[in-house]
Amino acid sequence: MKAIQISGLRQMEIVDVAAQEMKADEVLLRLKYVGFCGSDLSTYLGKNPMVRMPVIPGHEVGAVIERVGADVPEGLKAGMVVTVNPYTNCGKCASCRNSRVNACQHNETLGVQRNGAMREFIVLPWEKVIPAGLLTPRTCALIEPMSVGFHAVSRAQVTDIDVVLVIGCGMVGMGAVVRAAQRGATVVAADIDDEKLALARQMGASYTVNTRTDDVHARLLEMTSGFGPDVVIEAVGSTVTYQMAVDEVAFTGRVICIGYAKAEVSFQTKYFVQKELDIRGSRNAQPSDFRAVIHYLERGTCPVDKLISNEVAPEDAPAAMEQWADNPGRVFRILVHF
């Protein structure tokens, strides 16, 4: 069957791979739409330290069940539209013991530590297949990245009395904007792109800040009566934005870190103590986050078309990835349509 493979630095090709054998407790999915995400771009550019090369990328999935094994529960049937929880968990590490399976010490994510979903068919354990209700497979490809943002808001324990600054308005950041707004918080979206900031307003942000052209510190103090935001969610992964999160969060605030910084980050650690900060990592998403995103998307209020920058056939994926690598700031999601 046809698959997309990243084989080296800026090397992407269409390959033929053997069909997978299906066990009794597994499900065969026919892929319809699979999204390229930031980790795929990092892999393509040789900047993903976690990847095992060569690799079939893809973990943002919109699919239809083709066939189910004999031991699969009756709730999963052929023809159902589904998405996928792309993470594994060992069941034995400290994270799994504490029921935080999303942060499993030995996690392997589709398209990173193991071959992913950029192919015509994939076989997965039934537990990783998530029915998507009335959603289309195209919309399903947006669920996983938004769920990562939803999970960050849960880690921050956001409530309706919080001012939440979300740094980075990609798909993950947009998920955080949506979920924080759903919880009644006042949301400030920060990015370097005015088009993304305008879309963030449409998705629930009350205020926006262009970190390239605005005086971020002055704007945030103005918006928060001089206190600073109660919560800062870092969804970029750069030295500058990590430092901004610690500098700008209010005293006794919460800083939630999603992005992987590509270099070491230096902090004025006195702020950790003086502000008595809670600094928390946020990794992947829990099954409940997936369900929450599906519930949100089923309402029909999400501007799905504006979140999809491009749709390409598998044969055109290498060219699309090359264009994204040359101009990363202008892309939300590229979907490959199988």
VEXVOPA-758409 format. One record per residue: residue in one letter; y, x negated, z of N, C-alpha, C, O in turn. Coordinates in steps of 0.1 Angstrom, whole numbers, plus 5000, padded with zeros to 4 digits. Layout:
% residues N
aYXZYXZYXZYXZ
...
***
This chain:
% residues 338
m498849925000500050005000501249915000501249795003
k502449974996503649904995504349885008504349975017
a504849765011505549735023506749645020506749565010
i507649635029508849545029508549435039508249465051
q508749315035508449205044509649105044510149065034
i509949055056510948945058510048825060509348815070
s510148725051509248615051509948485055509348385058
g511348485056512048365059513548395059513948505058
l514348285060515748305060516248365048516148305037
r516848485049517348565037516348585027516648585015
q515048595031513948615021513348755025512648765035
m513548845016512848975018512249015005512748994994
e511049065006510249094994509349224996509149265007
i508949284984508049394985506649334983506349254974
v505749374992504349314992503349434993503749544996
d502149404989501049494991500249455003499849345005
v500049555012499249525024498149625024498149735019
a497049585031495849675032496149795041496949785051
a495549905038495650025047494949995060493949925061
q495550055071495050035084493850135087493950245082
e492950085094491850175099492350265110493050205119
m491950385111492450475122491250505131490150535127
k491650485144490650525155490750665159491650735155
a489850705168489850845172491050895179491451015179
d491750805186492850835194494150795187495250785194
e494150785174495350745167495750845156495050935153
v496950825151497550915141497950835129498550725131
l497750895118498150835105499450895101499551025099
l500550825100501850875096502150835081501950725077
r502750925074503350895061504850875063505550975067
l505350755061506750725063507550795053507250795041
k508650855057509650915048510950835048511450795037
y511550815060512750735061512550635073512050665083
v512950515070512950405080514350335080514750295069
g514950315092516250255092516150105095515350065102
f517150035088517349895092518349895103519349965103
c517949815113518849795125519349655127519049565119
g520149635137520749505139519749395141519949285137
s518649425148517649325150516949285137516649175135
d516849375127516349345114517349255107516849155100
l518549275108519549195102519549055108519648955101
s519349045121519248915128518048845123518048725121
t516948915122515748855116515948795102515548685100
y516648875094516848835080517748705080517648625071
l518648695090519548585090519048465099519748365101
g517848475103517248375111517748355125517748245131
k518248465131518948465144518248545155518748565165
n517048585152516248675161515248585168514148555162
p515448545181514548455187513248515191512248445195
m513148645191511948715196510948755185509848795187
v511348735172510548785161509448685158509548565160
r508348745153507148665148507148675133506848785128
m507348575126507448575112506148525105505348455111
p505848575093506648685086506348815092505348835099
v507248915090507149035096507549155087508549145079
i506849265089507349395083508249455093507849485104
p509549465089510549525098510449675100509549735094
g511249735108511349875109510849935122509649935124
h511650005129511250085141512050205143511950275153
e512850245133513650365134513050465124513350445112
v512250555128511250625120511550775118511750845128
g511450815106511250965103510050975094510050925083
a509051045099507751055093507151185094507651275100
v506051205086505251325087503751285090503251185085
i503151365099501751335102500851365090500851475085
e500151265086499151275075497851325080497151405074
r497351255091496051285096495951245111496651155115
v495151315119495051285133493551255136492651315129
g493351165145491951135149491351245158492051335162
a490051235160489251335167489651355181489551465187
d490251255187490551255202492051275204492551265215
v492751315194494251335195494451475200493851575195
p495351495210495651635215496051725205496651685194
e495851855207496051965197497551975194497952035184
g498451925203499851935200500351855188501451885183
l499551765183499951685171499051735160497851725161
k499651775149498951835138499451775124500651735124
a498651775114499051725101500251815096500251935098
g501151745090502351815085503551825094504651855089
m503351785107504451785116505451675113505051555110
v506751695114507751595114507851525127507951595137
v507851395127507851325140508751195138509051155128
t509051145150509551005151508650925160507550975163
v508950805163508050705169508750635181509850595179
n508050625192508450535202507850395199506650375199
p508750305195508150175189507850065198507549955194
y507850095211507649995221506250005227505650105228
t505649885231504449885239504649855253505749805257
n503749885262503849855276502449815281501449885277
c502349715289501049665293500449745305499249745306
g501249815313500749885324500449805336499949865346
k500749675336500349585347501449505353501349455364
c502549495345503649405350504549485360504349595363
a505549415366506449475376507149595370507349695377
s507649585358508349695352507449815351507849925354
c506249795345505349915344504949965358504850085359
r504749885367504449925381505550015387505250105395
n506749985383507950065387508250175378509350235379
s507350215369507550325360508750305350509350405345
r509150175348510150145338509550075326509749955324
v508750155319507850095309508750045297508249965289
n509950095295510850055285511149905286511549835276
a511049845298511449705301510149625304510249525311
c509049665298507749595300507949445297508449415287
q507449365306507549225305506849175292507249075286
h505849245288505049205276505249305264504349305255
n506349375264506649465253506549395239506949285238
e506049465230506049425216506649545208506049655207
t507749525202508449625194508049625180507949515174
l507849735174507549745159508649675152509849695154
g508249585142509249515134509749395140510649325134
v509349355152509849235159508649145163508349055156
q508049185174506849105178505549145170504549075171
r505649255163504449305155505049375143506149415143
n504149385133504649445120505049585123504449665130
g506149625116506849755118506449855107505449855101
a507449945105507250075098507750075084507750175078
m508249965079508749965065507649955055507449855048
r506850065055505650075046505350215043506050305049
e504450245035504250385031503450465042503750575044
f502550395049501750455059501650365071501650245069
i501550425083501250345095500350425104500450545105
v499550345111498650405121499150365135499350245138
l499250465144499750435158498950525168498450625164
p498950475181498350555191499150685192500350695191
w498350795195499050925195500150935206501151015204
e500050855217501050865227502450815222503450845228
k502450735211503750685206504350775195505450745190
v503750885192504250975182504951095189504351165198
i506251115185507051215192507451325182508151305172
p506951455185507351565176508851585176509451575187
a509451615164510851615163511351755161512551775156
g510651855164511051995163511552035149510752015139
l512752085148513252125135513952025127514552055116
l514051905132514751795125514051755112512851765111
t514851705103514351645091513951505093514451445102
p512951455085512651305086513851215085513851115091
r514751255077515951175075516751165088517151055092
t516951275095517651265107516851195118517451125127
c515551205117514751145127514950995128514750925138
a515250935116515450785116516650745124516850625127
l517450835129518550805138518250815153519050765161
i517150865156516750895170516650775178517250765189
e515850675174515650555183516850485186517050455198
p517750445177518950375181519850445190520450395199
m520050585188520850665197520250665211520950675220
s518850665211518250675224518550555233518550565245
v518750435226519050315234520450335241520650295252
g521350395234522650425240522550525251523250515261
f521750635249521550735259520950665272521350695283
h520050575270519450515281520450425289520450425301
a521350365282522350285289523250375298523650325309
v523550495293524350585302523550625314524150645325
s522250645313521450675324521450555334521550575346
r521350435329521350315337522750305345522750255356
a523750355339525050355345525350465355526350465362
q524450555355524550675364525950745362526650775372
v526250765350527550825347527650975351526751045350
t528851005357529151145361530451185355531151115348
d530851315358532051365352533351315358534351345353
i533251235369534451175374534651035369535650965373
d533850985360533950845355534750835343534750925334
v535450725341535950675328535050565323534750475330
v534550585311533450505306534050435293534450495284
l534050305293534450225282533150175275532350115281
v533050215262531950175254532450065244533250105235
i531949945245532449835236531449825225530249785227
g531849855213530949855201530549985197529750055204
c530950025185530650165180529750165168529950235158
g528650085169527550095160526650215165527150295172
m525450225159524650335163524350345177524350455183
v524050235184523650235198524950275206524850355215
g526050215203527250245210527650395208528150455217
m527450445196527650585194526850675203527250785208
g525550635204524650705213525250715228525150815234
a525750595232526350595245527650685246527850745256
v528450685236529650765235529150915237529750985245
v528150955229527751095229527251135243527551235249
r526351045249525751085261526751085273526651175282
a527650985273528650985284529551105283529851165293
a529851145271530751265269529951395273530551485279
q528651395270527851515275527851525290527751635295
r527851415297527851415311529251445317529351445330
g530251465309531551505314532451395316533551415321
a532051275313532951155316534051155305533951205295
t535151085309536251045299535750915293535650815299
v535650925279535050815272536150745264536950805257
v536150605265537050525257536150445248535250365253
a536250455235535550375225536350255221537450265217
a535650135220536350015216535549955204534349935205
d536349915194535649845183536749775175537949795178
i536349705165537349635156537649715143538449675135
d536949825141537049895129537550035132537050115139
d538650075125539350195128538550315123538650425129
e537750305112536950415107535850445118535550565120
k535250345124534250365134534850435146534250525153
l536050395150536750455161537050595158536950685168
a537450635146537750775143536450855144536550965149
l535350795140534150875141533650885156533150985160
a533950785164533650795178534450905185533950975194
r535650925181536451045186535751175182535651265190
q535251185170534551305165533251325174532751435175
m532651215179531451225186531551235201530651235209
g532851245206533051265220534051175227534351205239
a534551065221535450985228536851045229537251115220
s537451035241538751085243539850995239540951035235
y539550865240540450755236539750645228538550635229
t540550575220539950465213540850345214542050355216
v540250225213541050095214540450005203539249985202
n541349955195540949855185541149715192542249675194
t540049655194540049525202540649405194540849305199
r540849435181541449325173542949335172543649235172
t543449455173544849475171545649525183546849515184
d544949585193545549645205545549545217544749455217
d546449565226546449495239545449575248545749675254
v544149525248543149605254543349625269543249735274
h543749525276543949535290545049635293544949715302
a546249625286547349715289546949855286547249955293
r546249885274545850015271544850075281545050195284
l543949995286542950055296543650085309543350185315
l544550005313545350035326546150165324546250245333
e546650175312547450295309546650425310547050525315
m545450415304544550525303543950565317543550675319
t543850465326543150485339544050485351543550455362
s545350505349546350505360546250365368546450365380
g545950265360546050125366544750085372544649975378
f543650165372542450135379541450055370540749965375
g541450075357540350025349539250125348539150215356
p538350105338537250195336536150175347535950065352
d535650295352534550285362533250225356532550155364
v533050245344531850195337532250125324533050185317
v531650015322531749945308530349925303529549865309
i530149975291528849955284529049865272529849895263
e528449745273528549645263527449665253526249645256
a527849705240526949735230527149645217526949695206
v527649525219527849435208526949315209526249285200
g527049245220526249115222527048995217526548915209
s528248975222529048855219529648805232529748875242
t529948675231530648615243531848685247532148715259
v532748725237533948785240533848925246534548955256
t532849005241532749135247532049135260532349225269
y531149045263530649025276531748995287531749055297
q532548905283533648865292534648975294535149005305
m534949055283535749165284535249265293536049325301
a533949295293533349395302533549365316533949455324
v533349235320533549195334535049195338535449235349
d535849155329537349145331537949285333538849305342
e537549375325538249505324537649615333538349715336
v536449605338535849705346536649715359537149615365
a536749835365537449855378536649795389535549755388
f537449775400536749725412535749825416535949945415
t534549775420533349845424532749925412532050025414
g533049875400532549945388531149895384530549815390
r530649955373529349925368529449865354530149935345
v528849755351528749695338527349705333526449655340
i527149765321525849785316525749705303526549715294
c524749615302524649515292523449555282522249555287
i523749585270522749625260522549505250521449465247
g523649455245523649355234523149225239523349185250
y522349155230521949015233523048925227523248915215
a523648845236524648745232523948635225522848595229
k524448585214523848485206524148345211523648245206
a524948335222525348205228525448225243525548335247
e525548115250525748125264527148185267528048165260
v527248265278528448325282528948275295528148265305
s530248225296530848185308531648295315532448365308
f531448315328532148415335532948355347532648255352
q534048425350534748405363533948475373534148595376
t533048405379532048475388532748535401532148615408
k533948495403534648555415534848705413534848775423
y534848745400535048895398533748965403533849085407
f532548905401531348965406531449005421531049115425
v532048915428532148935443533349015447533249115454
q534548975441535749045445535749195441536149275449
k535149215430535049355425533849425431533649555429
e532949355437531649405441531049495430530749605431
l530749425419530249485407528749515407528049435413
d528349615400526949635397526849595382527449665373
i526049495380525849445366524449475363523549415369
r524149555353522749605350522449585335523249605326
g521249535333520749535319520249675315519849755324
s520149695302519649815297518849785284519349735274
r517549805285516649765274515849885268515349965276
n515949895255515149995248515450135254516650165257
a514450225255514750365260513450425266512350375262
q513650515274512550595280512150715271512950755263
p510950765272510550885265511551005267511851075258
s512151015279513051115282514351105274515051195270
d514750975271515950955262515650995248516551055242
f514450975243514151025230514251175229514851235220
r513751245240513751395240515251435241515551535234
a516051365248517451405249518151395236519051475233
v517951285229518551275216518051385206518951435199
i516851415206516351515197517051645201517451725192
h517151675213517851805218519251805213519751905208
y519951685214521351675209521451705194522251775189
l520551635186520551645172520251785167520651825156
e519351855174518951995170520152085171520152195164
r521152055179522352145179523152145166523852235164
g522952045158523652045145525051995145525752015135
t525551945157526951905158527151755154528351715152
c526151685153526251535150526551525135525851585127
p527551435132527951415118526951315111527251205109
v525751365109524651275105524951195092524751075091
d525551265082525851195070526851085071526750985064
k527751085081528650985083528050865090528550755089
l526850885096526150775103525250695093524750595097
i525050755082524150695072524950635061525550705053
s525050495061525850425051525250425037526050425027
n523950415037523350395024521850445025521250425035
e521350495014519950525013519350455000519950464990
v518250385002517750304991516250324990515550355000
a515750294978514350294976513850154981514550064982
p512550144984511950014988512349904979512649794984
e512249924966512549814957514049764958514249654954
d514949844963516349814964516649754978517849724980
a515749754987516049715001516449575002517349545009
p515849474994516349334995517849324992518549254998
a518249384981519649384977520549444987521649394990
a520149554993520949625003521049535016522149535022
m519949475020520049385031520949265029521749225038
e520949215017521849105013523249145014524149065019
q523549265009524949315010525349335024526549305028
w524449385032524749405047525049275054525949265062
a524249175050524449045057525848985053526448915061
d526349015041527648965037528749045042529948995043
n528549165046529649255051529049345063529049465061
p528749285074528049365084528849465091528349565096
g530249455092531049545099531249675094531649775101
r530849695081531149825075529949915074529950025068
v528849885081527549955080527150015093527149955103
f526850145093526150205104524650195102524050115109
r524150265093522650255091522350265076522950335068
i521450175072520850175059519450235061518650185068
l519150345054517850405054517050375041517550385030
v515750335043514850315032514050445031513450485040
h514050505019513450625016512150605009512150564997
f511050625016509650605010509250735003508150734997
***
